[in-house]
């Protein structure tokens, strides 16, 4: 059971880091056709898109990563608490 706990925790941590990297990359100019950037977008877009529909970006500010971090953390705690 301890391995499952660590695996779920690691999965959520990786998702949070992927979102953080995407936010940092949005501040600099990157090639959207770069394979690593495309993989990053494919991983994070399904998480960010629902929040973007809830609160669309305004004046160049996108609050969806903040909401995604909050939701992922709540989901992580709920899942881990239910399992253990």
N, C-alpha and C positions, 0 to 999 in steps of 0.2 A: 504494500500500500504506500509505503514511503516513496517508492520510485514513481508511482502515479502522481503523487503530490508534487514531487520535484519536476516531473515532465510537464504538468499543467502550468505550474509556476513559471517554468522556463519558456513555454509557449507564449504566455502572456507577456513576459519580459521581452521576447524577440519582437512581438507585434508592437509593443510600445517603442522600442528602439527603432523599428522600421518607420513608424510615424514620425519620430523625432528627426531621423535622417531626412525624411521627405520634407519636413518643415525647413530644416537647414538648407537643403538643396533649392528650395523655393526662393531663397534669398540671393542665390547666385545663378548665373546663367549656365545651364547644363544642356547637353544634347539629349533631346527626348528619345532619340533613336539608339542611344547607348543601351546595350543589353542589360547592364546592371540597373540602370534607371528604369527601364521598362519592367523588369522583374519587381523592383521596389514599388512602382505604381500599380502593378497587378496585385500585389499583396495588400497594399494599403487602401486602394480605391474602394473596394467593397465595404470597408470599415468606415471610411470618411463620407461616402456618398449619401447615406441616409441622414447624417448630421448636416450636410451641406443643403439638403432639401429642407430641413427644419429651419436652419438659419443660413440663408444665402450670404456669400461674401459681400461685404459692403465697403466701399472706399479702399479696396485693396487689402482688406483685413478678412482673413478666413478663420473663424472661430471653431470650425469643425474639429481640428486636432485637439483642442482643449476639451471639447465635449467627448471626443473619442477616448482620450486618456481617462477621463472621469468614468465613463461607461465601462471601459475595459477593467479598471480597478474595482469597480463595484461588482462586475461579473466575476472577476477572479476571486474576490472574497466570498461571494455567494457559492460558487462552485466548490471552492476548497472547504468551506464550512459544511456544505452538504455531504461532501465525501468523507470528511474527517470530523 
